[in-house]
Each structure stands twice: as C-alpha cells, then as structure tokens.
Amino acid sequence: MEIKKVSEKEKNEFNKVSIHPLQSWEWGDFRENAGNKIVRLGVYQNKKLVHAIQVVFSRIPKTKFKIGTVIKGPAPTKEVIKALKDLAEEENAIFIKLEPNLAKNPSGKVNLDNVIKLLKNSGCVPGKTLFTPTTFWIDLSPSEESLLASFHPKTRYNIRLAQKKGVVVEEDNSDKAFEKYLELTQETIERQGFYSHTKKYHQLMWHYLRQLPLSKNQTPTARLLTAKYKGEIITTWILFVWHDFLYYPYGASTDKQKDVMANNLMMWEAIKYGKKLGLTTFDLWGREEGKGFTKFKEGYSPVVVEFAGTWDLPTSKIYPIYKLAEKLRWSFLKTKSKFVKPAF
C-alpha cells in the first residue's frame, strides 16, 4: 500500500473511487476557488488508485495556523491516519477533522465500534459536528406503488393535495431558475433566522458541480428541481447525483402558498427522479431530533442510518487553546443571533 498526492491527470480515477460528492474533484475545485487549500491523497495498491482522500484546509484568521477537514471520506486506517498527521505537519495544521462516510447499514455488516476504537487509539477525540451523526436513507429499488404505500397517510394525502392543486415539479437547471433558488434561500434564511452559507458560496458550488466531468458518459453532479404553482416557482431543491446515490443537500421555499403542499410533492418527485436515473439510495442529508424538517422526512418512511461520528485528530499542542476559543465563538454567535438577523 502506498499513500501519495494525486495528480490532475488522475482526476477521472479519483472520482471513480471517491465515495461521496464532497470528496469529488469538482467539490475540491469549488472549495479551492472559495479560498481553501485542497490536498488530494490517494491510496494505491499495486500502483492502482483504490481510495480517494480530499483534505480541505482553512486558515485561522490572523494566524499562521490551519485546520484540515476530511468530510465524508473513506474508512480510516493506521496508514491513512499517519499520512494525515504528516500532511498536517507540512501544512501547519492544528488538527484534522474526520467525518468518515462509513455507515452502519441496516444489515449491521459494518462494525463502527472497531473504527471508533482505531480512531481513539490513534489519538482522535470527539469533535464538533459538521454533519449530523445519523441521517435518513430511502431505498429506491421498490416500485413507485410500494414506496407510496409505505409513506405516512398524512404524507400521501399532502402529495395528492399538491397534485390536485396543480403544483408542477420539474428539473430546471437554467440561470433563471438558479437565481430564483438564491432568492428563495435568502427568504428562507430571513424567515427562519439560521446561519447559512453565503450567496457567493452557493454560486461557486453551482458553477463547479454543474460542470461536466472529463468522461463523456458522466453527467453533472448538481441538479435543480423546481415546484411551480400557477406558473410561479415556490420551492427549489438542489440535488446531488454521485455513483448510485441521490442526495438532498439544499432546499428553499417561499412562505406563501404553504397550503398547496409543494414540498411534499417535491420529495415524491425527487424520489421518482432518482428511480428514473437508476440510482439505489436517496440520502436525505441529515437528521436532528425534534426538528420540523426531520418530522417531514419521517413521513416518507426512510431508514435511520448511523455514521462513525465526528473526530478531531490533534496535531499541535495549541489544539486545547483552539477548542476553548471555538467554544467562546459559538457562544457569541448564538447570543448574536438573538439580536442580529443572519445575512446571506
């Protein structure tokens, strides 16, 4: 086994073994143009690239130090962790945050206990989460009739109500539709009062994940679905397509016409969209107990999937100081949010 940096000419091979859209080459290009430094490592066996590891480095403002993240990467090994420690020293990183895309599947074949034991033995400690430790998956293999029958009765009712009201869902990747997505995202942020990525972030993400990969038989990762009512877009969702998975990372809607239940129909049409593409699983991108949108997702009878969690790999003695500063910063932001509306 050999672990080394991956060259540009290996982009296609890198994407073939990248296990999540956030580990894709295009996502790295996007983050690089957003101001981060990207390092792509490859695990090679018999000179063949078998695993891809994309590390995103962010500089701590007004310091010489950085933070690394490997979000939704492959299962860690002793060799990978050693390579990350060496890279952190090279990049002057305080720590590298790891959130492996390693799920305990419904059959229980993946033993997360062994992975967590390895992380702890390697010096990793629990870190502040970026992704929730559990998410929802919908199996796309059953027939549409079987899927619809599995939904909560209220969910089925709302889907039919939206259809009866004349809500129309379609894929629309035009500039005009994306501008509407940005408009509705700003409206959603102001309405719900949560901190979100900036407008520039969304614009760059869309630009790079809509680009065609080098291989002619591949299609863009990002897709935009819109729900229209009386000719007006009232809901927009961005979906990611990666290998056999469909993902739902971003969505926005207007507070008007809530009674037409456009979001319910949007989810159902997204499920059917994934089936038409021949995908196997729809990942609903997170789950938080007690949240209204979690309850909304539960109406589609998804399976709860547990991941290996969030782990920090400290690589500097000042890591404890950073953790204290991070805690104070988040406390300040929570207090600030009570008085200042989040900006987009």
Residue pairs with C-beta under 8 A, 6 or more apart in sequence:
1 43
1 44
1 45
1 79
2 43
2 44
2 45
2 47
3 41
3 42
3 43
3 44
3 79
3 80
3 83
4 41
4 42
4 44
5 39
5 40
5 41
5 42
6 14
6 40
6 41
6 42
6 49
6 52
10 42
10 49
11 25
11 213
11 214
12 213
12 214
12 215
13 49
14 25
14 40
14 42
14 49
14 52
15 24
15 25
15 52
15 213
15 218
17 49
17 50
17 51
17 52
18 24
18 25
18 52
18 54
18 242
19 52
19 72
19 73
19 74
19 101
19 243
20 71
20 72
20 73
20 101
20 242
21 27
21 72
21 209
21 221
21 240
21 242
21 247
22 54
22 71
22 72
23 52
23 53
23 54
23 71
23 72
23 73
23 101
24 54
24 209
24 221
24 242
25 40
25 54
25 213
26 208
26 209
26 211
26 213
26 221
27 54
27 208
27 209
27 221
28 38
28 40
28 54
28 56
29 38
29 208
30 204
30 205
30 207
30 208
30 209
31 38
31 56
32 38
33 204
33 208
34 200
34 201
34 204
36 56
36 57
36 58
37 56
37 57
37 59
37 66
37 91
38 54
38 55
38 56
38 57
39 54
39 55
39 57
39 87
39 91
40 52
40 53
40 54
40 55
41 52
41 53
41 54
41 55
41 80
41 83
41 84
41 87
42 49
42 51
42 52
42 53
43 49
43 50
43 51
43 52
43 53
43 74
43 79
43 80
44 50
51 74
51 80
52 74
53 70
53 73
53 74
53 80
53 83
53 84
54 70
54 73
55 68
55 69
55 70
55 84
55 87
55 96
56 68
56 69
56 70
56 71
57 66
57 67
57 68
57 69
57 91
57 93
58 66
58 67
58 69
59 65
59 66
60 66
60 67
60 94
60 322
64 92
65 92
65 93
65 94
65 316
65 318
65 322
66 91
66 92
66 93
66 94
67 93
67 94
67 95
67 96
67 97
67 322
68 84
68 87
68 88
68 91
68 93
68 95
68 96
68 97
69 96
69 97
69 98
69 99
69 130
70 84
70 96
70 97
70 98
70 99
70 100
71 97
71 99
71 130
71 131
72 99
72 100
72 101
72 131
73 98
73 99
73 100
73 101
74 80
74 100
74 101
74 102
75 100
75 102
75 115
75 308
76 98
76 100
76 115
76 118
76 119
76 122
77 118
78 118
78 122
81 118
81 119
81 122
81 124
81 313
84 96
84 98
84 313
85 313
85 315
87 93
87 96
88 94
88 95
88 96
88 313
88 315
88 316
89 315
93 315
93 316
94 314
94 315
94 316
94 318
94 319
94 322
95 127
95 312
95 313
95 314
95 315
95 316
95 319
95 322
96 312
96 313
96 315
97 127
97 130
97 310
97 311
97 312
97 313
98 119
98 124
98 310
98 311
98 312
98 313
99 129
99 130
99 131
99 307
99 308
99 309
99 310
99 311
100 115
100 307
100 308
101 307
102 110
102 112
102 115
102 307
102 308
103 110
103 305
103 306
103 307
104 110
104 111
104 112
104 305
104 306
104 307
105 305
106 303
106 305
112 306
112 307
112 308
115 308
116 308
116 309
119 308
119 311
122 313
123 313
123 314
124 311
124 312
124 313
125 311
125 312
125 314
126 309
126 310
126 311
126 312
127 310
127 311
127 312
128 310
128 326
128 330
129 309
129 310
130 310
131 286
131 307
131 310
132 286
132 287
132 288
133 306
133 307
133 309
133 310
134 287
134 304
134 305
134 306
134 307
135 283
135 284
135 285
135 286
135 287
135 304
135 305
135 307
136 283
136 284
136 287
136 297
136 298
136 300
136 302
136 303
136 304
136 305
137 281
137 282
137 283
137 284
137 302
137 303
137 305
138 147
138 271
138 281
138 282
138 284
138 300
138 301
138 302
138 303
139 280
139 281
139 303
140 147
140 246
140 271
140 274
140 275
140 279
140 280
140 281
140 282
141 280
142 150
144 272
144 275
147 271
148 156
148 159
148 268
150 300
150 301
151 159
151 299
151 300
151 301
152 298
152 299
152 300
152 301
154 299
155 264
155 299
155 300
158 261
158 264
158 265
159 261
159 264
159 265
159 268
161 260
161 261
161 264
162 227
162 260
162 261
162 262
162 264
162 265
163 265
165 229
165 260
165 261
166 229
166 230
167 227
167 228
167 229
167 260
167 261
167 262
167 265
168 227
168 228
168 229
169 225
169 226
169 227
169 228
169 262
169 265
169 266
169 269
170 225
170 226
170 228
171 223
171 224
171 225
171 226
171 273
172 224
172 225
172 226
173 210
173 220
173 223
173 224
177 224
177 226
177 233
177 236
178 206
178 224
180 226
180 233
180 236
181 202
181 224
181 226
181 236
181 238
181 250
181 252
182 199
182 202
182 203
184 233
184 234
184 235
184 236
184 252
184 253
184 254
185 196
185 199
185 202
185 236
185 250
185 252
185 344
186 199
186 344
187 252
187 254
187 255
188 252
188 253
189 196
189 342
189 344
190 341
190 342
190 344
191 255
193 337
193 341
193 342
194 342
195 333
195 337
195 342
196 342
196 344
197 205
198 343
198 344
199 344
202 250
205 222
206 222
206 238
209 220
209 221
209 222
209 240
210 220
210 221
210 222
211 220
212 218
212 219
212 220
213 220
219 241
220 241
221 240
221 241
221 242
222 238
222 239
222 240
223 238
223 239
223 240
223 241
223 273
224 236
224 237
224 238
224 239
225 236
225 237
225 238
225 239
225 266
225 269
225 270
225 273
226 233
226 235
226 236
227 233
227 234
227 235
227 236
227 253
227 262
227 263
227 265
227 266
227 269
228 234
229 257
229 260
229 262
234 253
234 254
234 256
234 257
234 260
234 262
235 251
235 252
235 253
235 254
235 262
235 263
235 266
236 251
236 252
236 253
237 248
237 250
237 251
237 266
237 270
238 249
238 250
238 251
239 246
239 247
239 248
239 249
239 270
239 273
240 246
240 247
240 249
241 247
241 277
241 279
244 279
244 280
244 281
245 279
245 280
245 281
245 282
245 283
246 270
246 273
246 274
246 277
246 279
246 281
246 282
246 283
247 282
247 283
247 285
248 270
248 282
248 283
248 284
248 285
249 285
251 263
251 266
253 262
253 263
263 296
264 296
264 299
267 296
267 297
267 300
268 300
270 282
271 282
271 300
274 282
282 302
284 297
284 302
287 294
287 297
287 304
288 294
312 319
